[in-house]
């Protein structure tokens, strides 16, 4: 029977109020209950929203709107996934966020906006004023609240996957991408129906104008609004559990900012002939650039956290001395996966990718513990992550060590007259005939 080497010793726990008894989950917190309820809710919402949109656009308009609205979706999802490369969250969270935005949030928005606008028109006897008020006040409040619900649900029930600002940005952005997808189907399908009635074709058609404004110029509009809410939840995730006021007020502030920005965007059509372009150039583009810089800066900060927190596990014997450096560099990570794929195939590359993700989660966990922000399950979670790393070390270590050597700054030394070997007896440079994954 094969015997496994003993685990290394655990590093000292970081300072701060970690540990403690784990709370028992209530029945409504059990996974099967939550998954079943959410799946049923999203499925019903999807069927209802499909029927409503098709009723307003007609079958032909729906198909045209669907074909045009789907164009920016892969681009936006890829962008948000790229931002999440340091510690990628599970795909199930992204699928839930997109489905919530496209189905539940869109349904809430259509029903609530329509009801509120009709009520205002009846109360004021001024349909034109009701439409303006509905677009600039009601819609931003309803739509941003509906989209924020997805971020809140992930924050509450998938807390292990929601550890900082980038996670908030990604979940919020994907939710808003789903919402915009459904909304674009409605607008483009309606525009196509208008063109069918008026006989307009080509570049002068309402469909072309709608496509240019919503798909070409501002595909990032809804994600940009909701990302402000996501940043608020991300800051709350970084806060200590005892900071109850901060954990409540910061997400609320982000939501209010999202509503305000959304309201200004919707009101741009009332600012004159060039109001839309003025708001776009003077407001939307600068905010988009600022938020992009913030997220990229946060990602670099996450990599620095990996380099600073993992050496404690290298000292305890869980990692090799070179691994913290390699895991803290996106270039080295990619090189390690490529190295594993070259010598061990796709399965080895997948193991290395999982090793990188678990190591990053471990670094974030220790960082929160050192700052006194870890939850009661710190010790349990740390051992789970270390166990996952330990079982993948035989595949991941050669690749990460090679990546660390290849990306380390050059040091001028005299070449010895004998062959140079790296850690574990592997060659310092890859040999086409050499495969470290063969047994």
Secondary structure, 3 states (H helix, E strand, C coil): CCCCCCCCCCCCCCCCCCCCCCCCCCHHHCHHHHHHHHHHHHHHHHHHHHHHHHHHHHHHHHHHHHHHHCCCHHHHHHHHHHHCCCCCCCHHHHHHHHHHHHHHHHHHHHHHHHHHHHHHHHHHCCHHHHHHHHHHHHHHHHHHHHHHHHHHHHHHHCHHHCCCHHHHHHHHHHHHHHHHHHHHHHHHHHHHHHHHHHCCCHHHCHHHHHHHHHHHHCCCHHHHHHHHHHHHHHHHHHCCCCCHHHHHHHHHHHHHHHHHHHHHHHHHHHCCCCHHHHHHHHHHHHHHHHHHHHHHHHHHHHHHHHHHHCHHHHHCCCCCCCHHHHHCCHHHHHHHHHHHHHHHHHHHHHHHHHHHHHHHHHHHHHHHHHCCCCCCCHHHHHHHHHHHHHHHHHHHHHHHHHHHHHHCCCCCCCCCCCCCECHHHCECCCCCCCCCCCC
